Amino acid sequence: MTDYEIKSNISNTLIRLRKSHGMNQTQAGEIVGVPKTTYATWEQGRSMPDVENLFRLAQYYNVSMDEIYGLVTINQKTINSEDLVEHLQTLMNAINPDTYGVKKVVVDVKERRKKA
C-alpha cells in the first residue's frame, strides 16, 4: 500500500467514525488533545496522526487499528475496506429487490414459522 493510499484510508475512516458518532472536528480533536485545524488536516489527508493518536482514536471509537487504517479482515484475509464496499455494491446491484427485498424475507420467515 502506498503512502497516498494509507493517508486516504485513514482520512476516510476518521471522517466516517467521527460522523457516525455525531461529532464535529473540534470534538474529535479534543479526544486526542489536538486543535481542530490539526484534526482537519488528518481528515483532508494532508498529514497523518502519529501512532499514539491513532491508538487513542481506535480506543475511543472501539475499533481496531486495522479499521483505522481502512483494512478489514475476512476469513483471515485482510482487504482494503474500499474494495469490500465495491464488492458489496456489486452484490447488492445483482440482487433483484422485488425478489429478495426485506418484505419478502419477512413474509418467508413468517410462513416458515407457521409450517413449523
Kinemage of the C-alpha trace (Angstrom):
@kinemage 1
@onewidth
@group {chain A} dominant
@subgroup {mainchain}
@vectorlist {calphas} color= white
{ca met a 1} P 0.000 0.000 0.000
{ca thr a 2} L 1.389 3.414 -0.948
{ca asp a 3} L 1.670 6.390 1.408
{ca tyr a 4} L -1.129 8.050 -0.538
{ca glu a 5} L -3.412 5.019 -0.062
{ca ile a 6} L -2.627 4.871 3.653
{ca lys a 7} L -3.383 8.577 4.109
{ca ser a 8} L -6.560 8.240 2.069
{ca asn a 9} L -7.742 5.214 4.067
{ca ile a 10} L -7.046 6.901 7.405
{ca ser a 11} L -8.700 10.103 6.218
{ca asn a 12} L -11.861 8.312 5.055
{ca thr a 13} L -12.021 6.215 8.213
{ca leu a 14} L -11.637 9.219 10.528
{ca ile a 15} L -14.411 11.069 8.712
{ca arg a 16} L -16.718 8.028 8.825
{ca leu a 17} L -16.080 7.332 12.525
{ca arg a 18} L -16.433 10.975 13.566
{ca lys a 19} L -19.707 11.413 11.676
{ca ser a 20} L -21.103 8.101 12.930
{ca his a 21} L -20.569 9.389 16.470
{ca gly a 22} L -22.268 12.715 15.675
{ca met a 23} L -19.158 14.746 16.358
{ca asn a 24} L -17.553 17.755 14.717
{ca gln a 25} L -13.815 18.110 14.076
{ca thr a 26} L -13.269 20.170 17.217
{ca gln a 27} L -14.799 17.457 19.398
{ca ala a 28} L -12.830 14.725 17.642
{ca gly a 29} L -9.609 16.686 18.096
{ca glu a 30} L -10.320 17.006 21.810
{ca ile a 31} L -10.224 13.198 22.126
{ca val a 32} L -6.505 13.273 21.384
{ca gly a 33} L -5.756 16.808 22.559
{ca val a 34} L -5.181 18.487 19.196
{ca pro a 35} L -6.816 21.598 17.751
{ca lys a 36} L -9.493 21.395 15.082
{ca thr a 37} L -7.029 22.581 12.438
{ca thr a 38} L -4.680 19.656 13.106
{ca tyr a 39} L -7.521 17.152 13.106
{ca ala a 40} L -8.867 18.658 9.881
{ca thr a 41} L -5.516 18.088 8.134
{ca trp a 42} L -5.767 14.402 9.081
{ca glu a 43} L -9.223 14.153 7.526
{ca gln a 44} L -8.025 16.016 4.451
{ca gly a 45} L -5.113 13.605 4.080
{ca arg a 46} L -2.584 16.439 4.222
{ca ser a 47} L -0.906 14.929 7.283
{ca met a 48} L -1.262 11.821 9.399
{ca pro a 49} L -1.735 11.389 13.117
{ca asp a 50} L 1.087 9.626 14.920
{ca val a 51} L 0.599 6.060 16.125
{ca glu a 52} L -0.230 7.182 19.664
{ca asn a 53} L -3.082 9.380 18.438
{ca leu a 54} L -4.321 6.672 16.084
{ca phe a 55} L -4.373 4.267 19.024
{ca arg a 56} L -6.309 6.760 21.185
{ca leu a 57} L -8.860 7.247 18.416
{ca ala a 58} L -9.195 3.489 17.916
{ca gln a 59} L -9.811 3.064 21.649
{ca tyr a 60} L -12.351 5.885 21.750
{ca tyr a 61} L -14.272 4.600 18.732
{ca asn a 62} L -13.867 0.987 19.918
{ca val a 63} L -12.332 -0.192 16.640
{ca ser a 64} L -9.100 -1.974 15.728
{ca met a 65} L -6.036 -0.265 14.347
{ca asp a 66} L -6.685 -2.224 11.142
{ca glu a 67} L -10.024 -0.475 10.844
{ca ile a 68} L -8.403 2.917 11.443
{ca tyr a 69} L -6.028 2.101 8.574
{ca gly a 70} L -9.043 1.223 6.446
{ca leu a 71} L -8.415 -2.512 6.443
{ca val a 72} L -10.937 -5.259 7.152
{ca thr a 73} L -10.169 -8.895 7.949
{ca ile a 74} L -12.457 -11.532 6.470
{ca asn a 75} L -11.678 -15.240 6.824
{ca gln a 76} L -8.067 -14.455 7.792
{ca lys a 77} L -7.578 -12.323 4.674
{ca thr a 78} L -7.034 -8.583 5.091
{ca ile a 79} L -8.572 -6.473 2.357
{ca asn a 80} L -8.939 -2.780 1.785
{ca ser a 81} L -12.313 -1.531 3.041
{ca glu a 82} L -12.893 0.366 -0.214
{ca asp a 83} L -12.535 -2.924 -2.138
{ca leu a 84} L -15.011 -4.518 0.257
{ca val a 85} L -17.536 -1.746 -0.337
{ca glu a 86} L -17.110 -2.138 -4.097
{ca his a 87} L -17.734 -5.893 -3.872
{ca leu a 88} L -20.780 -5.371 -1.663
{ca gln a 89} L -22.209 -2.789 -4.048
{ca thr a 90} L -21.765 -5.215 -6.941
{ca leu a 91} L -23.543 -7.887 -4.946
{ca met a 92} L -26.371 -5.532 -3.973
{ca asn a 93} L -26.814 -4.476 -7.616
{ca ala a 94} L -27.083 -8.124 -8.629
{ca ile a 95} L -29.932 -8.781 -6.210
{ca asn a 96} L -33.414 -8.154 -7.549
{ca pro a 97} L -35.099 -6.136 -4.770
{ca asp a 98} L -38.546 -7.406 -5.833
{ca thr a 99} L -37.481 -10.987 -5.210
{ca tyr a 100} L -35.098 -10.598 -2.288
{ca gly a 101} L -36.381 -7.461 -0.600
{ca val a 102} L -36.857 -7.150 3.126
{ca lys a 103} L -40.618 -7.550 2.830
{ca lys a 104} L -40.178 -10.845 1.003
{ca val a 105} L -37.763 -12.139 3.655
{ca val a 106} L -40.174 -11.233 6.470
{ca val a 107} L -43.051 -12.966 4.697
{ca asp a 108} L -40.898 -16.066 4.086
{ca val a 109} L -39.878 -16.241 7.753
{ca lys a 110} L -43.481 -15.902 8.917
{ca glu a 111} L -44.589 -18.652 6.534
{ca arg a 112} L -41.821 -20.975 7.748
{ca arg a 113} L -42.831 -20.382 11.365
{ca lys a 114} L -46.441 -21.286 10.567
{ca lys a 115} L -45.342 -24.556 8.961
{ca ala a 116} L -43.111 -25.499 11.915
